[in-house]
Each structure stands twice: as structure tokens, then as C-alpha cells.
Amino acid sequence: MNQTFIKTLQKLIADKGKKIMLYPDAHSTGSLLADRTCNEYEKERHLLLQACELGIAKAIAKAQNLELCKRQQIELLQNKRSITETAAIDVVDLLAMLLRGNSSKTERQNIGAGARKTSQPQAVAMPKPSAPQQTTQPAKMPTGSHAKVLIEAGKKCINDGDYDAAISQFSEAIRLYPDYAPGYVWRGKIYCGKISHKDYPSDLASADFLTAINLCTKVIKSNPNDPEHYRLRGEVYRDQRQYDQAIRDFSDAIRLEPENLEHYRLRGEVYRDQGQYDQVIRDLSNAIRLDPENPEHYRLRGEVYRDQEQYDQAIRDLSNAIRLDPENPEHYRLRGEVYRYQNEYSKNKGDMVYKDLMKFYKLSGETYISGEFYDLKLTSVTIPDSVISIGGGGICG
């Protein structure tokens, strides 16, 4: 690995914490890496992201027998992503160094099994007709390559609020890799207003979603044990409000990959759209069981408990979210709201609401408008003049 890239990673982890390696989706790790490296070191960035998306960083962080774990993760990378042994060793050793301070180098001669496992099925499959093999090739080919670079660039544009630029990135991915489903999925999300809240012709989203469903179905038919394309197709069904089909696909993804918490979270979102709150809590509890240090799942479950008026449980979950991610203003706003909903406007309870909402304003940079606390009916709370500027001022203290 390039030493400048490694130093950049060390600085990024020092600034943001190890969570960016453990939860790459929740923390937009791909975009952060691209920014910090000025879009250089493309090969290293995407090799690292592949490892993190497979859960290799989490396995290394929690391993009791680190050397055994490293060998297992190297083999996993070789088998799942067709990565060379040398590259797999490099990225696994890098993660062990970043997350555990382990600088030992893994020897090649002890871990050749993964490559042998992947090569044997190919030799057996050679006499068969080539057409079934080619149907899955377009979807696998861009993994970790230029198509994924474009998808990550499009996601960054979404985070920046530049939806037209995001569409351009996804459209370029589709042009170069017309059988790569994620390009259609993400462009369809923008067109349907799921992300952008802008008005686009409805037929654009419908066309992208239909193509994505057809591509995912083609891959699933040729490889029914592929959880990724069940998940992708489930996301499209969810965005089209075809909830039964979405739940079926997410359930198949869980069946094939029961330790992937993302599948539980996505199915839980669909159950929430349907108002099946017990099922939502069950799925989010599974996600928390698999990854108890992820603040997002505590927040989501806390919101469900709030909607169910189970306020004590909601406060417990939102407090855990704050403990794990204390700089996220949304966690304070949500917990402050739950305190308010409890209808316990004692002086102490009022102070809790006040402190949480003031923390929200401070972290978010949003402006407090005079009267908001009166809307909460917190007549026992005194708003200091040093904090609130009457008539629409911001936080001064």
C-alpha cells in the first residue's frame, strides 16, 4: 500500500474515528476517502471499501484470535471479490494495523486455499455452454472498478445536494456498463423524488426501475444464491411501494446472508412504511445485535418506540445513539421531543427538553425562533436572554 495513502487514512481515522471503517455506508466513507485523497489512489480506495463493505473491518476489530481472523478474511476477499492473494493480504494487514495497531505481515504461503477454491469451479464449468456464464458477467465486472467509482461520485453529489450532477454520474455508469443494476437503481431514486424532492417526469423513474428489476432478476435466475441482487431488487420494489415484493426479496437476502445487518434495516424500513411496528422493532433489534456500536439503528428503533408511545424505551435508545455519536444534532432533537411527548412538564423534565434542544441548535447551526419553546408548552422553563435572541436570533452563548 502507498505510504501517503496510509498516512491519509490514519489522519482520517484520527479525525472521524474508527467508525468510518466499521460503518462505511452510514458515514459515507467512500466520499470521505475521495475528498481526503483528492480522488487519487483509486485502486487502494476501492480495495479498502470492498473489504469494509464485506464486514472485514468489523471482524478484525472484534477478533480474539487476530492472526486466524486475518487469514479467514483474506480468503473471504479472494472468494467473494476475486481479489488476488497479494492484494487481499495488503488490505487485511492494513485494516489490522489501523484498527488494532497490529503491524505483523501475513505470509503468502499459508493462505493459498482461497484462490484454489475459486479456480476449481471455473475448470468444471468450462465444458458447459457459455451463455449462462455471460449473463452474470456484466453485473460482476464493474465491482470495485470504474462503474463503482461513478456510483460513489454520484452519491457524493447527492450528499452535496447537486442532484443533476448525480444524475450525470449515474448516467455515465449506465452508458459504460449498461448491465450494471446500481446505476439504474440510484438514478431512479432521484427521478422518483425519493432523494431529491425535485419534479422529474414520472416515466423516467419507471423506466429505470423496470430495467433494474429485469437486470436483478436475470442475475438471480442464473445465481439464486446472490443476496446482493435480492437486496437491490428489494430496494426498487420499496421505492415503488410494492411492499410485499420488497419484503420477500429482503427476506431472501437475510436467508442467504443472515449476518448482514443492512438487510434487516431495509426490511425494517418497509415494515415501518406498512405500520407493522412489532416487525420493525424485531428487525432493528437484530441489526443492533449484529452491530451494537452503530448509532443509526438505535436512533431508528427509538423513533419507532416514540411512534408507539413507548417513551421510556425511546429515550433509552436515543440516549445510546447520543453516547455513540455525540456530535449528531438530530439525536438530541429527537430525544428532546420524546421528553416533551411524555407530558411530564416538571421542572426537571423541562430542563431535559431544554438542554437537548439547545444542544441540537448548537450542533446543527440552525436558528431558534422565539416562541418555539412556548409551542412545547414548557411554561416551567426559563429561556435565558444570553442564549436566545428574541424575534429570530440564533444561539449566542
ChimeraX attribute file (.defattr): number of C-alpha atoms within 10 A of each C-alpha:
attribute: neighborCount
match mode: 1-to-1
recipient: residues
	/A:1	13
	/A:2	8
	/A:3	8
	/A:4	11
	/A:5	17
	/A:6	15
	/A:7	11
	/A:8	14
	/A:9	19
	/A:10	17
	/A:11	13
	/A:12	17
	/A:13	16
	/A:14	10
	/A:15	9
	/A:16	13
	/A:17	13
	/A:18	17
	/A:19	19
	/A:20	20
	/A:21	27
	/A:22	24
	/A:23	20
	/A:24	19
	/A:25	14
	/A:26	12
	/A:27	14
	/A:28	15
	/A:29	21
	/A:30	21
	/A:31	20
	/A:32	17
	/A:33	23
	/A:34	19
	/A:35	12
	/A:36	14
	/A:37	16
	/A:38	10
	/A:39	14
	/A:40	13
	/A:41	15
	/A:42	17
	/A:43	13
	/A:44	16
	/A:45	21
	/A:46	21
	/A:47	20
	/A:48	23
	/A:49	21
	/A:50	19
	/A:51	22
	/A:52	23
	/A:53	16
	/A:54	16
	/A:55	18
	/A:56	26
	/A:57	29
	/A:58	20
	/A:59	18
	/A:60	24
	/A:61	18
	/A:62	12
	/A:63	14
	/A:64	10
	/A:65	9
	/A:66	16
	/A:67	17
	/A:68	11
	/A:69	19
	/A:70	22
	/A:71	21
	/A:72	16
	/A:73	23
	/A:74	27
	/A:75	25
	/A:76	18
	/A:77	25
	/A:78	23
	/A:79	18
	/A:80	12
	/A:81	17
	/A:82	17
	/A:83	20
	/A:84	15
	/A:85	18
	/A:86	13
	/A:87	16
	/A:88	24
	/A:89	23
	/A:90	17
	/A:91	25
	/A:92	26
	/A:93	22
	/A:94	22
	/A:95	23
	/A:96	23
	/A:97	17
	/A:98	19
	/A:99	20
	/A:100	14
	/A:101	10
	/A:102	14
	/A:103	12
	/A:104	11
	/A:105	14
	/A:106	17
	/A:107	10
	/A:108	11
	/A:109	7
	/A:110	8
	/A:111	16
	/A:112	14
	/A:113	13
	/A:114	21
	/A:115	17
	/A:116	12
	/A:117	13
	/A:118	15
	/A:119	12
	/A:120	10
	/A:121	10
	/A:122	10
	/A:123	9
	/A:124	9
	/A:125	11
	/A:126	10
	/A:127	8
	/A:128	9
	/A:129	9
	/A:130	10
	/A:131	8
	/A:132	13
	/A:133	14
	/A:134	11
	/A:135	17
	/A:136	20
	/A:137	13
	/A:138	17
	/A:139	20
	/A:140	15
	/A:141	14
	/A:142	17
	/A:143	17
	/A:144	19
	/A:145	14
	/A:146	17
	/A:147	23
	/A:148	18
	/A:149	23
	/A:150	20
	/A:151	23
	/A:152	21
	/A:153	21
	/A:154	28
	/A:155	23
	/A:156	21
	/A:157	19
	/A:158	18
	/A:159	14
	/A:160	11
	/A:161	13
	/A:162	14
	/A:163	22
	/A:164	13
	/A:165	17
	/A:166	25
	/A:167	24
	/A:168	16
	/A:169	23
	/A:170	25
	/A:171	20
	/A:172	17
	/A:173	25
	/A:174	20
	/A:175	13
	/A:176	12
	/A:177	17
	/A:178	16
	/A:179	24
	/A:180	26
	/A:181	25
	/A:182	22
	/A:183	26
	/A:184	26
	/A:185	23
	/A:186	25
	/A:187	25
	/A:188	29
	/A:189	21
	/A:190	22
	/A:191	24
	/A:192	23
	/A:193	15
	/A:194	13
	/A:195	16
	/A:196	16
	/A:197	12
	/A:198	12
	/A:199	10
	/A:200	13
	/A:201	10
	/A:202	12
	/A:203	12
	/A:204	14
	/A:205	23
	/A:206	15
	/A:207	12
	/A:208	22
	/A:209	27
	/A:210	17
	/A:211	19
	/A:212	25
	/A:213	21
	/A:214	15
	/A:215	23
	/A:216	25
	/A:217	16
	/A:218	16
	/A:219	23
	/A:220	18
	/A:221	13
	/A:222	14
	/A:223	15
	/A:224	14
	/A:225	16
	/A:226	17
	/A:227	22
	/A:228	17
	/A:229	26
	/A:230	26
	/A:231	25
	/A:232	21
	/A:233	27
	/A:234	30
	/A:235	27
	/A:236	24
	/A:237	22
	/A:238	20
	/A:239	20
	/A:240	17
	/A:241	14
	/A:242	14
	/A:243	20
	/A:244	14
	/A:245	16
	/A:246	26
	/A:247	22
	/A:248	16
	/A:249	23
	/A:250	28
	/A:251	21
	/A:252	20
	/A:253	25
	/A:254	20
	/A:255	13
	/A:256	16
	/A:257	15
	/A:258	16
	/A:259	16
	/A:260	19
	/A:261	20
	/A:262	19
	/A:263	25
	/A:264	24
	/A:265	23
	/A:266	22
	/A:267	28
	/A:268	27
	/A:269	20
	/A:270	25
	/A:271	21
	/A:272	16
	/A:273	14
	/A:274	13
	/A:275	12
	/A:276	13
	/A:277	19
	/A:278	14
	/A:279	16
	/A:280	26
	/A:281	20
	/A:282	14
	/A:283	24
	/A:284	27
	/A:285	20
	/A:286	19
	/A:287	23
	/A:288	20
	/A:289	12
	/A:290	16
	/A:291	17
	/A:292	14
	/A:293	18
	/A:294	19
	/A:295	23
	/A:296	22
	/A:297	24
	/A:298	26
	/A:299	25
	/A:300	21
	/A:301	24
	/A:302	30
	/A:303	22
	/A:304	22
	/A:305	23
	/A:306	22
	/A:307	13
	/A:308	12
	/A:309	14
	/A:310	15
	/A:311	21
	/A:312	14
	/A:313	16
	/A:314	26
	/A:315	22
	/A:316	16
	/A:317	23
	/A:318	29
	/A:319	21
	/A:320	22
	/A:321	25
	/A:322	21
	/A:323	13
	/A:324	17
	/A:325	16
	/A:326	16
	/A:327	14
	/A:328	16
	/A:329	20
	/A:330	21
	/A:331	28
	/A:332	25
	/A:333	21
	/A:334	23
	/A:335	28
	/A:336	25
	/A:337	17
	/A:338	24
	/A:339	22
	/A:340	20
	/A:341	14
	/A:342	14
	/A:343	13
	/A:344	12
	/A:345	20
	/A:346	13
	/A:347	13
	/A:348	12
	/A:349	19
	/A:350	22
	/A:351	18
	/A:352	18
	/A:353	25
	/A:354	21
	/A:355	14
	/A:356	21
	/A:357	23
	/A:358	20
	/A:359	21
	/A:360	21
	/A:361	18
	/A:362	17
	/A:363	15
	/A:364	14
	/A:365	12
	/A:366	11
	/A:367	14
	/A:368	21
	/A:369	14
	/A:370	16
	/A:371	12
	/A:372	10
	/A:373	17
	/A:374	10
	/A:375	9
	/A:376	15
	/A:377	14
	/A:378	21
	/A:379	13
	/A:380	13
	/A:381	19
	/A:382	12
	/A:383	12
	/A:384	9
	/A:385	11
	/A:386	9
	/A:387	14
	/A:388	19
	/A:389	17
	/A:390	12
	/A:391	10
	/A:392	12
	/A:393	13
	/A:394	18
	/A:395	17
	/A:396	10
	/A:397	9
